[in-house]
Amino acid sequence: MGHLFQPEPPTPGYVAVTETGGEGEKDDKPNEFLNQRDAHYAGMYTHAVQMNREMDLMNRNAAASSSLDAAQLDVKLVPANPEKDKKEHEEKKKREAEEYQKQFEKPFSC
């Protein structure tokens, strides 16, 4: 065990030497895996492209038709106005409170 400033001694024993060149033994399992993967996903891209085309066509047909769904596609978004919303909310609360009080003014009947 080396100290903070003393390096540890080299590991005793033989050092493994790897060959970098030449022909090695080929493993067929990765090739089998790649072949099975390719067979599994064969045609998936063309299927996805076809589905996208069909969805685009359906969207165009929906926009062109005069059905209720096509009318819902033309929604205009309005930016929020917090001050106006707060006033409307307070007015609504006030009206509801007045209606609630009016219910108590009426005679109770079973």
URHUNOR-V623566 format. One record per pair of residues at least 4 apart in sequence whose C-alpha atoms are under 7 Angstrom apart, sorted by the first residue. I is the first residue (numbers start at 1). GAP is how many residues later the second one is. If there is no record, write none. Layout:
i: <I	I>
gap: <GAP	GAP>
This chain:
i: <1	2	2	2	28	29	30	31	32	33	34	35	36	37	38	43	44	45	46	47	48	49	50	51	52	53	54	55	56	57	58	59	60	61	62	62	63	65	66	67	68	69	81	82	83	84	85	86	87	88	89	90	91	92	93	94	95	96	97	98	99	101	102>
gap: <7	4	5	6	4	4	4	4	4	4	4	4	4	4	4	4	4	4	4	4	4	4	4	4	4	4	4	4	4	4	4	4	4	4	7	8	7	5	4	4	4	4	4	4	4	4	4	4	4	4	4	4	4	4	4	4	4	4	4	4	4	4	4>
